[in-house]
C-alpha cells in the first residue's frame, strides 16, 4: 500500500471514528506528528477535515457545561485531579476565564500511556450576560468548579398606549 492510500484510509477512519481514532491506535505523538505533516503539506485539508479537527472534544480542556435559566446561569467546569490551589478564575465584562495547572498525581512514576491532560491550561467562556464579579459565586467540589450568578430581569416601567 503506498503512502497516499494510507493517508486516505487514515482520513476516512478519522472522520468516521472521530479525531482521536489514530491517537488510540498509534502512539499519540506519532499520530499528531503524522497528521500535522499531512496538514502542512496541504493534503486532505478540505473544509470537513478542519471542522472535524476543531470539533473534537478531547482538544478542549477543561470541558464545560453552560446552563441558562430565567433566574440564574450556571457554568460547570470539569477539572479532574486539579487542586483548588492551582485554579484561577477571572472575569472581564462577560468573559469568564479559568486557568491553572494540572499536575500529575504520581510524578515519581514513568508515564507509559496517558489520555488525561497535564500542564497549564486556560479557557475563556463567553457568558450570556455582563456580570459584576461580586455577583458571581464559585464553589469547587469533587473536581467540578461550579460558577453561578443570579439573573436580574428588570421589568422596567410600563408605558400606556393611546
C-alpha positions as CSV (number, residue, x, y, z in Angstrom):
1,X,0.0,0.0,0.0
2,X,1.5,3.3,-1.0
3,X,1.7,6.3,1.4
4,X,-1.1,8.2,-0.4
5,X,-3.6,5.4,0.1
6,X,-2.6,5.1,3.8
7,X,-3.2,8.8,4.2
8,X,-6.7,8.4,2.6
9,X,-7.6,5.5,4.8
10,X,-6.4,7.4,7.9
11,X,-8.6,10.4,6.9
12,X,-11.7,8.2,6.3
13,X,-11.3,6.4,9.7
14,X,-10.7,9.7,11.4
15,X,-13.8,11.3,10.0
16,X,-15.9,8.2,10.8
17,X,-14.5,7.5,14.3
18,X,-13.7,11.0,15.5
19,X,-10.4,12.8,15.9
20,X,-8.9,10.6,18.5
21,X,-9.1,7.3,16.5
22,X,-5.5,7.2,15.4
23,X,-4.3,8.6,18.7
24,X,-5.7,5.4,20.3
25,X,-4.2,3.1,17.6
26,X,-0.7,4.6,17.5
27,X,1.5,6.4,20.0
28,X,-0.1,9.8,20.4
29,X,3.0,11.7,19.5
30,X,3.4,9.7,16.3
31,X,-0.3,10.3,15.3
32,X,-0.1,14.0,16.0
33,X,3.1,14.4,14.0
34,X,1.9,12.3,11.1
35,X,-1.5,14.2,10.8
36,X,0.2,17.6,11.3
37,X,2.7,16.8,8.5
38,X,-0.2,16.0,6.2
39,X,-1.9,19.2,7.1
40,X,1.2,21.3,6.4
41,X,1.7,19.6,3.0
42,X,-1.8,20.5,2.1
43,X,-3.2,17.0,1.5
44,X,-6.6,16.2,2.8
45,X,-7.1,19.6,4.3
46,X,-10.6,20.4,3.0
47,X,-13.3,22.0,5.0
48,X,-14.7,18.8,6.5
49,X,-11.1,17.9,7.7
50,X,-10.7,21.2,9.5
51,X,-14.2,21.0,11.1
52,X,-13.6,17.5,12.4
53,X,-10.3,18.6,14.0
54,X,-11.8,21.6,15.7
55,X,-14.9,19.8,16.9
56,X,-13.0,17.1,18.8
57,X,-13.9,17.5,22.4
58,X,-10.6,16.0,23.5
59,X,-8.8,19.1,22.2
60,X,-10.5,21.4,24.7
61,X,-9.6,21.4,28.4
62,X,-11.4,21.9,30.7
63,X,-14.8,20.6,29.5
64,X,-17.7,22.9,30.4
65,X,-21.5,22.9,30.6
66,X,-23.3,26.2,30.4
67,X,-26.8,26.1,31.8
68,X,-29.2,29.0,31.5
69,X,-32.4,29.6,33.4
70,X,-34.7,32.6,33.8
71,X,-33.3,33.2,37.3
72,X,-29.7,32.0,37.2
73,X,-26.8,30.9,34.9
74,X,-24.6,28.0,35.9
75,X,-21.2,27.1,34.4
76,X,-19.9,23.7,35.4
77,X,-16.2,23.3,34.6
78,X,-14.6,19.8,34.8
79,X,-11.2,19.8,36.5
80,X,-10.4,16.2,37.4
81,X,-7.3,15.8,39.5
82,X,-6.7,19.6,39.7
83,X,-6.2,21.0,43.2
84,X,-8.2,24.1,44.1
85,X,-5.0,26.0,44.9
86,X,-3.9,25.6,41.2
87,X,-7.1,27.2,39.8
88,X,-7.6,30.9,39.0
89,X,-10.9,32.4,38.0
90,X,-11.3,35.8,36.3
91,X,-14.0,37.9,34.8
92,X,-13.8,40.7,32.2
93,X,-17.2,42.0,31.1
94,X,-19.0,38.8,30.0
95,X,-15.8,36.7,29.5
96,X,-15.2,34.2,32.3
97,X,-11.6,32.9,32.3
98,X,-10.4,29.8,34.1
99,X,-6.8,28.9,34.2
100,X,-4.4,26.8,36.2
101,X,-2.2,23.8,36.2
102,X,-2.9,20.1,36.2
103,X,-0.1,18.3,37.9
104,X,0.5,14.5,37.6
105,X,-0.6,12.7,40.8
106,X,2.4,10.3,40.6
107,X,5.3,12.4,39.2
108,X,7.9,9.8,40.5
109,X,6.4,7.1,38.2
110,X,7.2,6.8,34.5
111,X,4.2,7.7,32.2
112,X,3.8,4.9,29.7
113,X,0.4,5.8,28.4
114,X,-2.0,8.7,29.1
115,X,-5.3,10.1,27.9
116,X,-5.5,12.7,30.7
117,X,-4.4,16.3,30.3
118,X,-1.4,17.6,32.3
119,X,0.2,21.0,32.3
120,X,-1.0,24.6,32.2
121,X,-4.4,25.4,30.8
122,X,-6.6,28.4,30.1
123,X,-10.1,28.6,28.8
124,X,-12.3,31.6,28.1
125,X,-16.1,31.2,28.4
126,X,-18.5,33.8,27.0
127,X,-21.3,34.3,29.4
128,X,-24.8,35.2,28.1
129,X,-24.9,38.3,30.4
130,X,-22.5,41.0,31.6
131,X,-22.0,40.5,35.3
132,X,-20.1,42.1,38.1
133,X,-17.5,39.9,39.8
134,X,-19.3,40.3,43.2
135,X,-22.4,38.8,41.7
136,X,-20.6,35.5,40.9
137,X,-20.5,32.6,43.3
138,X,-17.8,29.9,42.7
139,X,-17.5,26.5,44.5
140,X,-15.1,23.7,43.9
141,X,-16.4,20.3,44.7
142,X,-15.2,16.8,43.6
143,X,-13.3,18.1,40.6
144,X,-16.1,20.3,39.4
145,X,-15.9,24.1,39.6
146,X,-19.4,25.4,39.8
147,X,-19.8,29.1,38.8
148,X,-23.2,30.7,39.1
149,X,-24.8,34.0,39.1
150,X,-28.4,35.3,39.5
151,X,-30.1,36.8,36.5
152,X,-31.8,40.0,37.3
153,X,-34.7,40.6,34.9
154,X,-35.6,44.2,35.0
155,X,-39.2,44.7,34.1
156,X,-38.9,48.4,33.5
157,X,-41.7,50.9,33.5
158,X,-44.9,50.2,31.8
159,X,-45.9,52.7,29.1
160,X,-49.5,53.2,28.4
161,X,-50.6,53.1,24.7
162,X,-53.2,55.6,23.4
